[in-house]
Amino acid sequence: MWKKGILEIEGTDVSYQVKCYEMPSEDYGIEGGRISKMQLKVSGRTTLNYDRGWDMEPEDEASQLAYAILLHRYN
């Protein structure tokens, strides 16, 4: 199931798309969890991309905080 939205992190809008399932996946989920795909964008620029494996890990603070929130919420 896809979840989309925007998180405001310290005055920065971070848009997100998350694909999560009802059951965790050791093979494809982030940390063996329910999220199989996640993308974050700040000002139209991709700052995190996970597609059954890491393509781009978050480096800026807003993306790291958004990742932690989404991981807690959906994983």
PADRENKE-980578 format. One record per residue: residue number from 1; residue in one letter; x, y, z of N, C-alpha, C, O in turn. Coordinates in Angstrom, 1 decimal, padded with zeros to 4 digits. Layout:
residues N
i / aa / n_x / n_y / n_z / ca_x / ca_y / ca_z / c_x / c_y / c_z / o_x / o_y / o_z
NUM / A / X / Y / Z / X / Y / Z / X / Y / Z / X / Y / Z
...
END
This chain:
residues 75
i / aa / n_x / n_y / n_z / ca_x / ca_y / ca_z / c_x / c_y / c_z / o_x / o_y / o_z
1 / M / 000.8 / -001.2 / 000.0 / 000.0 / 000.0 / 000.0 / 000.9 / 001.2 / 000.0 / 001.8 / 001.3 / 000.8
2 / W / 000.6 / 002.2 / -000.9 / 001.4 / 003.4 / -001.0 / 000.9 / 004.5 / 000.0 / -000.3 / 004.6 / 000.1
3 / K / 001.8 / 005.2 / 000.6 / 001.5 / 006.3 / 001.4 / 002.3 / 007.5 / 000.9 / 003.5 / 007.3 / 000.6
4 / K / 001.7 / 008.6 / 000.7 / 002.3 / 009.8 / 000.2 / 002.0 / 011.0 / 001.1 / 000.9 / 011.1 / 001.7
5 / G / 002.9 / 012.0 / 001.2 / 002.6 / 013.2 / 001.9 / 003.8 / 014.1 / 002.0 / 004.8 / 013.9 / 001.4
6 / I / 003.7 / 015.0 / 002.9 / 004.7 / 016.0 / 003.2 / 004.9 / 016.1 / 004.7 / 003.9 / 016.3 / 005.4
7 / L / 006.1 / 016.1 / 005.1 / 006.5 / 016.3 / 006.5 / 007.2 / 017.7 / 006.6 / 008.1 / 017.9 / 005.8
8 / E / 006.9 / 018.5 / 007.6 / 007.6 / 019.7 / 007.8 / 008.6 / 019.4 / 008.9 / 008.3 / 019.2 / 010.0
9 / I / 009.9 / 019.5 / 008.5 / 011.0 / 019.2 / 009.4 / 011.8 / 020.5 / 009.6 / 012.5 / 020.9 / 008.7
10 / E / 011.7 / 021.1 / 010.8 / 012.5 / 022.3 / 011.1 / 012.4 / 023.3 / 010.0 / 013.4 / 023.9 / 009.5
11 / G / 011.2 / 023.6 / 009.5 / 010.9 / 024.6 / 008.5 / 011.1 / 024.1 / 007.0 / 011.0 / 024.9 / 006.1
12 / T / 011.5 / 022.9 / 006.8 / 011.8 / 022.3 / 005.5 / 010.7 / 021.3 / 005.2 / 010.5 / 020.4 / 006.0
13 / D / 010.1 / 021.5 / 004.0 / 009.1 / 020.5 / 003.5 / 009.8 / 019.3 / 002.9 / 010.6 / 019.5 / 002.0
14 / V / 009.5 / 018.1 / 003.4 / 010.1 / 016.9 / 002.9 / 008.9 / 016.1 / 002.4 / 008.1 / 015.6 / 003.1
15 / S / 008.9 / 015.9 / 001.0 / 007.8 / 015.1 / 000.5 / 008.3 / 013.6 / 000.5 / 009.4 / 013.3 / 000.4
16 / Y / 007.3 / 012.7 / 000.7 / 007.6 / 011.3 / 000.8 / 006.6 / 010.4 / 000.0 / 005.5 / 010.8 / -000.1
17 / Q / 007.1 / 009.3 / -000.4 / 006.4 / 008.2 / -000.9 / 006.9 / 006.9 / -000.2 / 008.1 / 006.7 / -000.3
18 / V / 006.0 / 006.1 / 000.3 / 006.4 / 004.9 / 001.0 / 005.5 / 003.8 / 000.6 / 004.3 / 003.9 / 000.5
19 / K / 006.1 / 002.7 / 000.2 / 005.3 / 001.4 / -000.1 / 005.6 / 000.5 / 001.1 / 006.7 / 000.0 / 001.3
20 / C / 004.5 / 000.1 / 001.8 / 004.6 / -000.8 / 002.9 / 003.6 / -001.9 / 002.8 / 002.5 / -001.7 / 002.2
21 / Y / 003.9 / -003.0 / 003.4 / 003.0 / -004.2 / 003.4 / 002.6 / -004.5 / 004.8 / 003.1 / -003.9 / 005.8
22 / E / 001.6 / -005.4 / 004.9 / 001.1 / -005.8 / 006.2 / 002.1 / -006.6 / 007.0 / 002.2 / -006.6 / 008.2
23 / M / 002.9 / -007.4 / 006.3 / 003.8 / -008.3 / 006.9 / 005.3 / -007.9 / 006.6 / 005.5 / -007.4 / 005.5
24 / P / 006.2 / -008.0 / 007.6 / 007.6 / -007.6 / 007.4 / 008.3 / -008.5 / 006.4 / 007.8 / -009.7 / 006.1
25 / S / 009.3 / -008.1 / 005.7 / 010.1 / -008.9 / 004.8 / 011.6 / -008.8 / 005.2 / 012.2 / -007.7 / 005.1
26 / E / 012.2 / -009.9 / 005.6 / 013.6 / -009.9 / 005.9 / 014.4 / -009.6 / 004.6 / 015.5 / -009.1 / 004.7
27 / D / 013.9 / -010.0 / 003.4 / 014.7 / -009.8 / 002.2 / 014.6 / -008.4 / 001.6 / 015.6 / -007.9 / 001.1
28 / Y / 013.4 / -007.8 / 001.7 / 013.2 / -006.6 / 000.9 / 012.9 / -005.3 / 001.8 / 013.0 / -004.2 / 001.4
29 / G / 012.5 / -005.6 / 003.0 / 012.0 / -004.5 / 003.9 / 013.2 / -003.7 / 004.5 / 014.3 / -004.4 / 004.8
30 / I / 013.1 / -002.5 / 004.8 / 014.1 / -001.7 / 005.5 / 014.2 / -002.3 / 006.9 / 013.2 / -002.4 / 007.6
31 / E / 015.4 / -002.7 / 007.2 / 015.7 / -003.3 / 008.5 / 014.8 / -004.5 / 008.8 / 014.5 / -004.8 / 009.9
32 / G / 014.5 / -005.3 / 007.7 / 013.6 / -006.4 / 007.8 / 012.2 / -006.1 / 008.1 / 011.4 / -007.0 / 008.6
33 / G / 011.8 / -004.9 / 007.9 / 010.4 / -004.4 / 008.2 / 009.4 / -004.5 / 007.1 / 009.6 / -005.2 / 006.1
34 / R / 008.4 / -003.6 / 007.2 / 007.3 / -003.6 / 006.2 / 007.5 / -002.7 / 005.0 / 006.9 / -002.8 / 004.0
35 / I / 008.5 / -001.7 / 005.1 / 008.7 / -000.8 / 004.0 / 009.6 / -001.4 / 003.0 / 010.7 / -001.7 / 003.3
36 / S / 009.1 / -001.5 / 001.8 / 009.9 / -002.1 / 000.7 / 010.4 / -001.0 / -000.3 / 011.4 / -001.2 / -001.0
37 / K / 009.7 / 000.2 / -000.3 / 010.2 / 001.3 / -001.1 / 009.9 / 002.6 / -000.4 / 008.9 / 002.7 / 000.3
38 / M / 010.9 / 003.5 / -000.5 / 010.7 / 004.8 / 000.1 / 011.5 / 005.8 / -000.7 / 012.6 / 005.6 / -001.1
39 / Q / 010.9 / 007.0 / -000.9 / 011.6 / 008.1 / -001.6 / 011.3 / 009.4 / -000.8 / 010.1 / 009.6 / -000.5
40 / L / 012.3 / 010.2 / -000.6 / 012.2 / 011.5 / 000.0 / 012.7 / 012.5 / -000.9 / 013.7 / 012.3 / -001.6
41 / K / 012.1 / 013.7 / -000.9 / 012.5 / 014.8 / -001.8 / 012.5 / 016.1 / -001.0 / 011.5 / 016.3 / -000.2
42 / V / 013.5 / 016.9 / -001.1 / 013.5 / 018.2 / -000.5 / 013.8 / 019.2 / -001.7 / 014.7 / 019.1 / -002.4
43 / S / 012.9 / 020.2 / -001.9 / 012.9 / 021.2 / -002.9 / 013.0 / 020.5 / -004.3 / 013.8 / 020.9 / -005.2
44 / G / 012.3 / 019.4 / -004.5 / 012.3 / 018.7 / -005.8 / 013.5 / 017.8 / -006.0 / 013.6 / 017.1 / -007.0
45 / R / 014.5 / 017.8 / -005.1 / 015.7 / 016.9 / -005.2 / 015.5 / 015.7 / -004.4 / 015.2 / 015.8 / -003.2
46 / T / 015.8 / 014.5 / -005.0 / 015.7 / 013.3 / -004.2 / 016.9 / 013.2 / -003.2 / 018.0 / 013.4 / -003.5
47 / T / 016.5 / 013.0 / -001.9 / 017.5 / 012.9 / -000.9 / 017.6 / 011.6 / -000.2 / 018.5 / 011.3 / 000.6
48 / L / 016.6 / 010.7 / -000.5 / 016.7 / 009.3 / -000.1 / 015.9 / 008.4 / -001.1 / 014.9 / 008.8 / -001.6
49 / N / 016.5 / 007.3 / -001.4 / 015.8 / 006.3 / -002.2 / 016.1 / 004.9 / -001.8 / 017.3 / 004.5 / -001.8
50 / Y / 015.1 / 004.2 / -001.5 / 015.2 / 002.8 / -001.1 / 014.2 / 002.0 / -002.0 / 013.0 / 002.3 / -001.9
51 / D / 014.7 / 001.1 / -002.8 / 013.8 / 000.3 / -003.6 / 014.3 / -001.2 / -003.5 / 015.0 / -001.8 / -004.3
52 / R / 013.8 / -001.8 / -002.3 / 014.2 / -003.2 / -002.0 / 015.7 / -003.3 / -001.7 / 016.3 / -004.3 / -001.7
53 / G / 016.3 / -002.1 / -001.5 / 017.7 / -002.0 / -001.2 / 018.1 / -000.5 / -001.3 / 017.3 / 000.2 / -001.9
54 / W / 019.2 / -000.1 / -000.7 / 019.5 / 001.3 / -000.7 / 020.2 / 001.7 / -002.0 / 021.1 / 001.2 / -002.5
55 / D / 019.5 / 002.8 / -002.6 / 020.1 / 003.5 / -003.8 / 020.8 / 004.7 / -003.3 / 021.8 / 005.2 / -003.8
56 / M / 020.1 / 005.4 / -002.3 / 020.6 / 006.7 / -001.8 / 020.2 / 006.8 / -000.3 / 019.0 / 006.9 / -000.1
57 / E / 021.1 / 006.8 / 000.6 / 020.7 / 007.0 / 002.0 / 020.7 / 008.5 / 002.3 / 021.3 / 009.3 / 001.7
58 / P / 019.9 / 008.8 / 003.3 / 019.7 / 010.3 / 003.7 / 021.0 / 010.8 / 004.2 / 021.7 / 010.2 / 005.1
59 / E / 021.4 / 012.0 / 003.8 / 022.6 / 012.7 / 004.3 / 022.3 / 014.0 / 005.0 / 023.0 / 014.3 / 006.0
60 / D / 021.3 / 014.7 / 004.6 / 021.0 / 016.0 / 005.3 / 020.1 / 015.7 / 006.5 / 019.4 / 014.7 / 006.6
61 / E / 020.1 / 016.6 / 007.4 / 019.4 / 016.4 / 008.7 / 017.9 / 016.3 / 008.5 / 017.3 / 015.4 / 009.2
62 / A / 017.3 / 017.1 / 007.7 / 015.8 / 017.0 / 007.5 / 015.4 / 015.7 / 006.9 / 014.4 / 015.1 / 007.4
63 / S / 016.2 / 015.1 / 006.0 / 015.9 / 013.8 / 005.5 / 016.1 / 012.7 / 006.5 / 015.4 / 011.7 / 006.5
64 / Q / 017.1 / 012.8 / 007.3 / 017.4 / 011.8 / 008.3 / 016.2 / 011.8 / 009.3 / 015.8 / 010.7 / 009.8
65 / L / 015.8 / 013.0 / 009.7 / 014.7 / 013.1 / 010.7 / 013.4 / 012.5 / 010.1 / 012.6 / 011.8 / 010.7
66 / A / 013.1 / 012.9 / 008.8 / 011.9 / 012.4 / 008.1 / 012.0 / 010.9 / 008.0 / 011.0 / 010.2 / 008.2
67 / Y / 013.1 / 010.3 / 007.7 / 013.3 / 008.9 / 007.6 / 013.0 / 008.2 / 008.9 / 012.3 / 007.2 / 009.0
68 / A / 013.5 / 008.8 / 010.0 / 013.2 / 008.2 / 011.3 / 011.7 / 008.2 / 011.7 / 011.2 / 007.2 / 012.2
69 / I / 011.1 / 009.3 / 011.3 / 009.6 / 009.4 / 011.6 / 008.9 / 008.4 / 010.8 / 008.0 / 007.6 / 011.3
70 / L / 009.2 / 008.3 / 009.5 / 008.5 / 007.3 / 008.6 / 008.8 / 005.9 / 009.0 / 007.9 / 005.0 / 008.9
71 / L / 010.0 / 005.6 / 009.4 / 010.4 / 004.3 / 009.8 / 009.5 / 003.9 / 011.0 / 009.0 / 002.7 / 011.1
72 / H / 009.4 / 004.8 / 012.0 / 008.6 / 004.5 / 013.2 / 007.1 / 004.3 / 012.8 / 006.4 / 003.5 / 013.4
73 / R / 006.6 / 005.1 / 011.9 / 005.2 / 005.1 / 011.6 / 004.8 / 003.9 / 010.7 / 003.7 / 003.3 / 011.0
74 / Y / 005.6 / 003.5 / 009.8 / 005.2 / 002.5 / 008.8 / 005.9 / 001.2 / 008.8 / 005.5 / 000.2 / 008.3
75 / N / 007.1 / 001.1 / 009.5 / 007.9 / -000.1 / 009.4 / 007.5 / -001.1 / 010.5 / 008.1 / -002.2 / 010.6
END
